[in-house]
Amino acid sequence: MVKDSEFVEYIVKSLVDNPNDVKIDRKVDEMGVLITVDVGKDDMGKIIGRQGATAKAIRTLLRVVGMKNNARVNLKINEPAEMLGSQSGEGRSRLDDVDAVMDGIKNI
């Protein structure tokens, strides 16, 4: 693993109750580095934080790590599969999720 993903892994595993459930994936493309984090459903709130404050802080720190290495580093937090049915609405399709994300992007 590279320093940026090791950094994210250290922070995330320090925050959660079940560090063994944490999975970090790193992909590099023309847009930069994408670090994807998977955690258990019980730890999701700890990673996101109140009103997204913890996730925002992790992303800010990652930006600093990226600047130090002349790279653009982004963080994606995947929603656990067991949460998709309960919190995202039982009857929603994947298209509804995509539409919601696109609406959020348009409002930025």
DSSP file (Angstrom, degrees, kcal/mol; ACC not computed):
  #  RESIDUE AA STRUCTURE BP1 BP2  ACC     N-H-->O    O-->H-N    N-H-->O    O-->H-N    TCO  KAPPA ALPHA  PHI   PSI    X-CA   Y-CA   Z-CA
    1    1 A M              0   0    0      0, 0.0     2,-0.2     0, 0.0     0, 0.0   0.000 360.0 360.0 360.0 153.6    0.0    0.0    0.0
    2    2 A V     >  -     0   0    0      1,-0.1     4,-2.3     4,-0.0     3,-0.3  -0.492 360.0 -98.9 -92.7 164.9    1.0    3.6   -0.6
    3    3 A K  H  > S+     0   0    0      1,-0.2     4,-2.5     2,-0.2     5,-0.2   0.851 118.5  54.3 -54.8 -41.5    1.3    6.2    2.1
    4    4 A D  H  > S+     0   0    0      1,-0.2     4,-2.1     2,-0.2    -1,-0.2   0.914 112.2  42.4 -64.6 -41.9   -2.1    7.8    1.4
    5    5 A S  H  > S+     0   0    0     -3,-0.3     4,-2.5     2,-0.2    -1,-0.2   0.847 113.4  53.0 -73.6 -32.0   -4.0    4.6    1.7
    6    6 A E  H  X S+     0   0    0     -4,-2.3     4,-2.4     2,-0.2    -2,-0.2   0.895 108.8  51.3 -64.6 -39.4   -2.0    3.6    4.8
    7    7 A F  H  X S+     0   0    0     -4,-2.5     4,-2.2    -5,-0.2    -2,-0.2   0.933 111.7  45.6 -61.7 -48.6   -2.9    6.9    6.3
    8    8 A V  H  X S+     0   0    0     -4,-2.1     4,-2.9     1,-0.2     5,-0.3   0.915 112.0  52.1 -62.4 -43.6   -6.6    6.4    5.7
    9    9 A E  H  X S+     0   0    0     -4,-2.5     4,-2.5     1,-0.2     5,-0.2   0.914 109.6  49.3 -60.5 -43.1   -6.5    2.9    7.0
   10   10 A Y  H  X S+     0   0    0     -4,-2.4     4,-1.4     2,-0.2    -1,-0.2   0.931 114.7  44.2 -61.4 -46.9   -4.8    4.1   10.2
   11   11 A I  H  X S+     0   0    0     -4,-2.2     4,-1.2     2,-0.2    -2,-0.2   0.947 116.2  45.5 -64.5 -49.5   -7.4    6.8   10.8
   12   12 A V  H >X S+     0   0    0     -4,-2.9     4,-1.8     1,-0.2     3,-0.6   0.922 112.7  49.6 -63.6 -45.4  -10.4    4.7   10.0
   13   13 A K  H 3< S+     0   0    0     -4,-2.5    -1,-0.2    -5,-0.3    -2,-0.2   0.804 109.1  54.4 -65.2 -27.1   -9.3    1.7   12.0
   14   14 A S  H 3< S+     0   0    0     -4,-1.4    -1,-0.2    -5,-0.2    -2,-0.2   0.781 111.3  45.4 -73.7 -26.7   -8.6    4.1   15.0
   15   15 A L  H << S+     0   0    0     -4,-1.2    -2,-0.2    -3,-0.6    -1,-0.2   0.800 101.1  75.1 -86.5 -31.4  -12.2    5.4   14.8
   16   16 A V     <  -     0   0    0     -4,-1.8    27,-0.1     1,-0.1    28,-0.0  -0.368  68.7-138.5 -89.5 161.9  -14.2    2.2   14.4
   17   17 A D  S    S+     0   0    0      1,-0.2     3,-0.1    -2,-0.1    -1,-0.1   0.732 101.4  45.8 -83.5 -25.5  -15.2   -0.5   16.9
   18   18 A N    >   +     0   0    0      1,-0.1     3,-1.7    22,-0.1    22,-0.3  -0.703  62.0 169.1-120.0  77.9  -14.5   -3.3   14.4
   19   19 A P  G >  S+     0   0    0      0, 0.0     3,-1.1     0, 0.0    -1,-0.1   0.742  74.3  66.9 -64.1 -21.4  -11.2   -2.6   12.7
   20   20 A N  G 3  S+     0   0    0      1,-0.2    -2,-0.0    -3,-0.1    -7,-0.0   0.717  94.8  58.3 -71.2 -18.7  -11.1   -6.1   11.2
   21   21 A D  G <  S+     0   0    0     -3,-1.7     2,-0.3    -8,-0.1    -1,-0.2   0.523  82.3 108.4 -85.1  -6.3  -14.2   -5.1    9.0
   22   22 A V    <   -     0   0    0     -3,-1.1     2,-0.4    -4,-0.3    17,-0.2  -0.564  45.9-176.8 -78.6 130.4  -12.3   -2.2    7.4
   23   23 A K  E     -A   38   0A   0     15,-2.4    15,-2.4    -2,-0.3     2,-0.4  -0.997   6.0-164.9-128.4 131.0  -11.4   -2.6    3.8
   24   24 A I  E     -A   37   0A   0     -2,-0.4     2,-0.4    13,-0.2    13,-0.2  -0.953   4.8-174.3-117.5 132.1   -9.4    0.0    1.9
   25   25 A D  E     -A   36   0A   0     11,-2.4    11,-2.9    -2,-0.4     2,-0.5  -0.983   5.7-161.7-126.1 139.1   -9.1    0.0   -1.9
   26   26 A R  E     +A   35   0A   0     -2,-0.4     2,-0.4     9,-0.2     9,-0.2  -0.980  10.2 176.9-125.9 127.1   -6.9    2.4   -3.9
   27   27 A K  E     -A   34   0A   0      7,-2.4     7,-3.2    -2,-0.5     2,-0.4  -0.981  12.5-156.6-129.5 142.2   -7.2    3.1   -7.6
   28   28 A V  E     +A   33   0A   0     -2,-0.4     2,-0.2     5,-0.2     5,-0.2  -0.965  25.6 147.0-118.9 132.0   -5.3    5.5   -9.8
   29   29 A D  E >   -A   32   0A   0      3,-2.5     3,-1.2    -2,-0.4    -2,-0.0  -0.757  65.2 -70.6-143.2-167.2   -6.6    7.0  -13.0
   30   30 A E  T 3  S+     0   0    0      1,-0.3     3,-0.1    -2,-0.2    -2,-0.0   0.719 128.3  56.6 -66.4 -19.8   -6.3   10.2  -15.0
   31   31 A M  T 3  S-     0   0    0      1,-0.3     2,-0.4     3,-0.0    -1,-0.3   0.632 117.7-105.1 -84.2 -15.0   -8.4   12.1  -12.4
   32   32 A G  E <   -A   29   0A   0     -3,-1.2    -3,-2.5    39,-0.1     2,-0.4  -0.957  60.9 -20.9 129.2-148.7   -6.0   11.2   -9.6
   33   33 A V  E     -Ab  28  73A   0     39,-3.4    41,-2.9    -2,-0.4     2,-0.5  -0.854  48.4-163.3-105.0 133.5   -6.2    8.7   -6.7
   34   34 A L  E     -Ab  27  74A   0     -7,-3.2    -7,-2.4    -2,-0.4     2,-0.6  -0.973   2.9-166.8-117.8 119.2   -9.5    7.3   -5.4
   35   35 A I  E     -Ab  26  75A   0     39,-2.9    41,-2.8    -2,-0.5     2,-0.5  -0.926   7.1-161.6-106.0 122.0   -9.4    5.6   -2.0
   36   36 A T  E     -Ab  25  76A   0    -11,-2.9   -11,-2.4    -2,-0.6     2,-0.4  -0.887   2.5-160.1-107.6 132.0  -12.5    3.6   -1.2
   37   37 A V  E     -Ab  24  77A   0     39,-2.9    41,-2.6    -2,-0.5     2,-0.4  -0.933   6.8-171.5-115.8 132.2  -13.4    2.7    2.3
   38   38 A D  E     +Ab  23  78A   0    -15,-2.4   -15,-2.4    -2,-0.4     2,-0.3  -0.989  14.2 167.2-118.9 129.4  -15.7   -0.1    3.4
   39   39 A V        -     0   0    0     39,-0.5   -17,-0.1    -2,-0.4     5,-0.1  -0.878  41.2 -85.2-132.3 167.3  -16.7   -0.5    7.1
   40   40 A G    >>  -     0   0    0    -22,-0.3     3,-1.2    -2,-0.3     4,-0.6  -0.313  42.1-110.3 -69.0 158.0  -19.3   -2.4    9.0
   41   41 A K  G >4 S+     0   0    0      1,-0.3     3,-0.6     2,-0.2     4,-0.4   0.810 117.1  57.7 -63.3 -29.7  -22.8   -0.9    9.3
   42   42 A D  G 34 S+     0   0    0      1,-0.2    -1,-0.3     2,-0.1     4,-0.2   0.733 109.3  45.7 -71.8 -20.8  -22.4   -0.3   13.0
   43   43 A D  G <> S+     0   0    0     -3,-1.2     4,-1.4     1,-0.1     3,-0.4   0.451  83.8  95.1-100.5  -2.0  -19.3    1.8   12.4
   44   44 A M  H <X S+     0   0    0     -3,-0.6     4,-2.2    -4,-0.6     3,-0.3   0.901  83.7  51.5 -57.9 -44.4  -20.7    3.9    9.5
   45   45 A G  H  > S+     0   0    0     -4,-0.4     4,-2.6     1,-0.2    -1,-0.2   0.820 105.7  55.8 -64.1 -31.9  -21.8    6.8   11.8
   46   46 A K  H  4 S+     0   0    0     -3,-0.4    -1,-0.2    -4,-0.2    -2,-0.2   0.845 110.7  44.3 -69.7 -33.3  -18.3    7.0   13.3
   47   47 A I  H  < S+     0   0    0     -4,-1.4    -2,-0.2    -3,-0.3    11,-0.2   0.882 120.5  38.8 -78.5 -39.4  -16.7    7.4   10.0
   48   48 A I  H  < S-     0   0    0     -4,-2.2     7,-1.8    -5,-0.2     6,-0.8   0.914  95.5-167.1 -78.2 -43.8  -19.2   10.0    8.6
   49   49 A G    ><  -     0   0    0     -4,-2.6     3,-1.8    -5,-0.2     2,-0.3  -0.049  42.1 -29.0  80.2 173.3  -19.6   11.9   11.9
   50   50 A R  G >  S-     0   0    0      1,-0.3     3,-1.7     2,-0.2     4,-0.1  -0.482 134.9 -11.6 -66.7 122.1  -22.3   14.4   12.8
   51   51 A Q  G 3  S-     0   0    0     -2,-0.3    -1,-0.3     1,-0.3    -2,-0.1   0.769 126.5 -64.4  54.0  30.1  -23.4   16.2    9.7
   52   52 A G  G <> S+     0   0    0     -3,-1.8     4,-2.3    -7,-0.1    -1,-0.3   0.624  97.9 136.5  77.6  13.4  -20.4   14.6    7.8
   53   53 A A  H <> S+     0   0    0     -3,-1.7     4,-2.2     1,-0.2    -4,-0.2   0.889  70.2  47.5 -64.1 -41.0  -17.8   16.4    9.9
   54   54 A T  H  > S+     0   0    0     -6,-0.8     4,-2.4     2,-0.2    -5,-0.2   0.936 113.3  47.5 -67.4 -45.7  -15.5   13.4   10.4
   55   55 A A  H  > S+     0   0    0     -7,-1.8     4,-2.4     1,-0.2    -2,-0.2   0.900 112.2  50.9 -61.0 -40.7  -15.6   12.4    6.7
   56   56 A K  H  X S+     0   0    0     -4,-2.3     4,-2.2    -8,-0.4    -1,-0.2   0.898 109.7  50.1 -64.0 -40.9  -14.9   16.0    5.8
   57   57 A A  H  X S+     0   0    0     -4,-2.2     4,-2.4     2,-0.2    -2,-0.2   0.905 110.3  49.5 -65.1 -41.5  -11.9   16.2    8.2
   58   58 A I  H  X S+     0   0    0     -4,-2.4     4,-2.4     1,-0.2    -2,-0.2   0.920 111.4  49.7 -63.0 -42.9  -10.5   12.9    6.8
   59   59 A R  H  X S+     0   0    0     -4,-2.4     4,-2.0     2,-0.2    -2,-0.2   0.884 109.7  51.5 -63.9 -38.2  -10.9   14.3    3.2
   60   60 A T  H  X S+     0   0    0     -4,-2.2     4,-1.6     2,-0.2    -2,-0.2   0.930 111.1  46.9 -64.0 -45.3   -9.2   17.6    4.2
   61   61 A L  H  X S+     0   0    0     -4,-2.4     4,-2.2     1,-0.2    -2,-0.2   0.884 110.4  53.5 -63.4 -37.9   -6.2   15.7    5.7
   62   62 A L  H  X S+     0   0    0     -4,-2.4     4,-2.8     1,-0.2    -1,-0.2   0.873 103.8  56.0 -64.5 -36.9   -6.1   13.5    2.6
   63   63 A R  H  X S+     0   0    0     -4,-2.0     4,-2.6     2,-0.2    -1,-0.2   0.900 107.4  49.3 -60.6 -40.3   -5.9   16.6    0.4
   64   64 A V  H  X S+     0   0    0     -4,-1.6     4,-2.1     2,-0.2    -2,-0.2   0.922 110.8  49.1 -64.9 -44.2   -2.8   17.7    2.4
   65   65 A V  H  X S+     0   0    0     -4,-2.2     4,-1.1     1,-0.2    -2,-0.2   0.911 112.5  49.4 -60.1 -42.2   -1.2   14.3    2.0
   66   66 A G  H  <>S+     0   0    0     -4,-2.8     5,-3.0     1,-0.2     3,-0.4   0.906 108.5  51.5 -64.3 -42.5   -1.9   14.5   -1.7
   67   67 A M  H ><5S+     0   0    0     -4,-2.6     3,-1.2     1,-0.2    -1,-0.2   0.885 106.1  55.4 -61.9 -37.8   -0.5   18.0   -2.1
   68   68 A K  H 3<5S+     0   0    0     -4,-2.1    -1,-0.2     1,-0.3    -2,-0.2   0.818 115.8  38.0 -64.2 -29.6    2.7   16.8   -0.4
   69   69 A N  T 3<5S-     0   0    0     -4,-1.1    -1,-0.3    -3,-0.4    -2,-0.2   0.193 114.1-114.2-106.3  14.7    3.0   14.0   -3.0
   70   70 A N  T < 5S+     0   0    0     -3,-1.2     2,-0.3     1,-0.2    -3,-0.2   0.896  77.5 118.7  54.2  45.8    1.8   16.2   -6.0
   71   71 A A      < -     0   0    0     -5,-3.0     2,-0.6    -8,-0.2    -1,-0.2  -0.970  67.1-123.8-138.4 153.0   -1.4   14.0   -6.4
   72   72 A R        -     0   0    0     -2,-0.3   -39,-3.4    -3,-0.1     2,-0.5  -0.886  33.4-169.1 -96.2 119.0   -5.1   14.6   -6.2
   73   73 A V  E     -b   33   0A   0     -2,-0.6     2,-0.3   -41,-0.2   -39,-0.2  -0.943   5.1-174.4-117.1 126.5   -6.5   12.2   -3.6
   74   74 A N  E     -b   34   0A   0    -41,-2.9   -39,-2.9    -2,-0.5     2,-0.4  -0.863  12.6-144.2-117.7 153.2  -10.3   11.6   -3.2
   75   75 A L  E     -b   35   0A   0     -2,-0.3     2,-0.4   -41,-0.2   -39,-0.2  -0.963  11.5-173.1-121.1 132.5  -12.1    9.5   -0.6
   76   76 A K  E     -b   36   0A   0    -41,-2.8   -39,-2.9    -2,-0.4     2,-0.6  -0.991   9.6-156.8-123.0 129.7  -15.2    7.5   -1.2
   77   77 A I  E     -b   37   0A   0     -2,-0.4     2,-0.2   -41,-0.2   -39,-0.2  -0.926  16.2-144.0-107.8 114.2  -17.1    5.8    1.7
   78   78 A N  E     -b   38   0A   0    -41,-2.6   -39,-0.5    -2,-0.6     3,-0.0  -0.541  14.3-122.6 -78.6 139.6  -19.2    2.9    0.6
   79   79 A E        -     0   0    0     -2,-0.2     5,-0.1   -41,-0.1   -38,-0.1  -0.680  36.9-106.9 -78.1 130.1  -22.5    2.2    2.3
   80   80 A P    >>  -     0   0    0      0, 0.0     3,-1.5     0, 0.0     4,-0.9  -0.264  22.5-123.4 -58.7 144.4  -22.5   -1.3    3.7
   81   81 A A  H >> S+     0   0    0      1,-0.3     3,-0.7     2,-0.2     4,-0.6   0.846 110.0  58.8 -59.0 -37.1  -24.7   -3.8    1.7
   82   82 A E  H 3> S+     0   0    0      1,-0.2     4,-0.5     2,-0.2    -1,-0.3   0.685 104.2  52.9 -69.5 -15.6  -26.8   -4.6    4.8
   83   83 A M  H <>>S+     0   0    0     -3,-1.5     4,-2.3     1,-0.1     5,-1.0   0.710  89.4  77.8 -87.8 -21.9  -27.8   -0.9    5.2
   84   84 A L  H <<5S+     0   0    0     -4,-0.9     4,-0.4    -3,-0.7    -2,-0.2   0.871  99.2  40.4 -58.5 -40.1  -29.0   -0.5    1.6
   85   85 A G  H  <5S+     0   0    0     -4,-0.6    -1,-0.2     2,-0.1     4,-0.2   0.865 121.4  39.9 -76.6 -36.6  -32.3   -2.2    2.3
   86   86 A S  H  <5S+     0   0    0     -4,-0.5     4,-0.2     2,-0.1    -2,-0.2   0.926 127.0  22.6 -85.0 -45.9  -33.1   -0.8    5.7
   87   87 A Q  T  <5S+     0   0    0     -4,-2.3    -3,-0.2     1,-0.2    -2,-0.1   0.769 116.7  57.6 -96.4 -27.0  -32.0    2.9    5.5
   88   88 A S  S   <S-     0   0    0     -5,-1.0    -1,-0.2    -4,-0.4    -3,-0.1   0.459 121.9 -84.0 -85.8   1.8  -32.1    3.7    1.9
   89   89 A G    >   -     0   0    0     -4,-0.2     3,-1.3    -3,-0.1    -2,-0.1   0.479  31.4-117.6  98.1 118.7  -35.8    2.8    1.5
   90   90 A E  T 3  S+     0   0    0      1,-0.3    -1,-0.1    -4,-0.2    -4,-0.1   0.860 110.0  41.2 -55.9 -42.5  -36.9   -0.8    0.9
   91   91 A G  T 3  S+     0   0    0      2,-0.0    -1,-0.3    -6,-0.0     2,-0.1   0.415  86.3 117.4 -92.8   3.6  -38.5   -0.2   -2.5
   92   92 A R    <   -     0   0    0     -3,-1.3     2,-0.2    -7,-0.1    -4,-0.1  -0.414  52.2-144.6 -74.9 145.3  -35.8    2.0   -4.0
   93   93 A S     >  -     0   0    0     -2,-0.1     4,-1.3     1,-0.1     3,-0.3  -0.528  29.5-104.1 -98.2 171.8  -33.9    0.9   -7.1
   94   94 A R  H  > S+     0   0    0      1,-0.2     4,-2.1     2,-0.2     5,-0.2   0.820 121.6  60.7 -64.0 -31.3  -30.3    1.6   -7.9
   95   95 A L  H  > S+     0   0    0      1,-0.2     4,-2.6     2,-0.2    -1,-0.2   0.872  99.9  54.4 -64.8 -36.2  -31.6    4.2  -10.5
   96   96 A D  H  > S+     0   0    0     -3,-0.3     4,-2.2     2,-0.2    -1,-0.2   0.904 108.2  49.9 -61.9 -40.3  -33.2    6.1   -7.6
   97   97 A D  H  X S+     0   0    0     -4,-1.3     4,-2.1     2,-0.2    -2,-0.2   0.909 111.0  48.5 -64.3 -42.5  -29.9    6.2   -5.9
   98   98 A V  H  X S+     0   0    0     -4,-2.1     4,-2.6     1,-0.2    -2,-0.2   0.912 110.9  50.9 -64.2 -42.6  -28.1    7.5   -9.0
   99   99 A D  H  X S+     0   0    0     -4,-2.6     4,-2.4     1,-0.2    -1,-0.2   0.897 109.1  51.1 -61.8 -40.3  -30.8   10.2   -9.5
  100  100 A A  H  X S+     0   0    0     -4,-2.2     4,-1.9     2,-0.2    -1,-0.2   0.906 111.3  47.6 -64.4 -41.3  -30.4   11.3   -5.9
  101  101 A V  H  X S+     0   0    0     -4,-2.1     4,-2.2     2,-0.2    -2,-0.2   0.919 111.5  50.2 -65.6 -43.7  -26.6   11.6   -6.3
  102  102 A M  H  X S+     0   0    0     -4,-2.6     4,-2.2     1,-0.2    -2,-0.2   0.898 109.3  51.3 -63.3 -39.9  -26.9   13.5   -9.6
  103  103 A D  H  X S+     0   0    0     -4,-2.4     4,-1.2     1,-0.2    -1,-0.2   0.898 109.7  51.0 -61.7 -39.7  -29.4   15.9   -8.0
  104  104 A G  H  < S+     0   0    0     -4,-1.9    -2,-0.2     1,-0.2    -1,-0.2   0.880 109.6  49.7 -64.2 -38.0  -26.9   16.5   -5.1
  105  105 A I  H >< S+     0   0    0     -4,-2.2     3,-1.4     1,-0.2    -2,-0.2   0.890 107.2  54.5 -68.2 -39.3  -24.1   17.2   -7.6
  106  106 A K  H 3< S+     0   0    0     -4,-2.2    -1,-0.2     1,-0.3    -2,-0.2   0.799 105.0  55.1 -64.8 -28.3  -26.3   19.7   -9.5
  107  107 A N  T 3<        0   0    0     -4,-1.2    -1,-0.3     1,-0.2    -2,-0.2   0.441 360.0 360.0 -86.4   0.6  -26.9   21.6   -6.3
  108  108 A I    <         0   0    0     -3,-1.4    -1,-0.2    -4,-0.2    -2,-0.1   0.477 360.0 360.0 -78.3 360.0  -23.2   22.1   -5.5
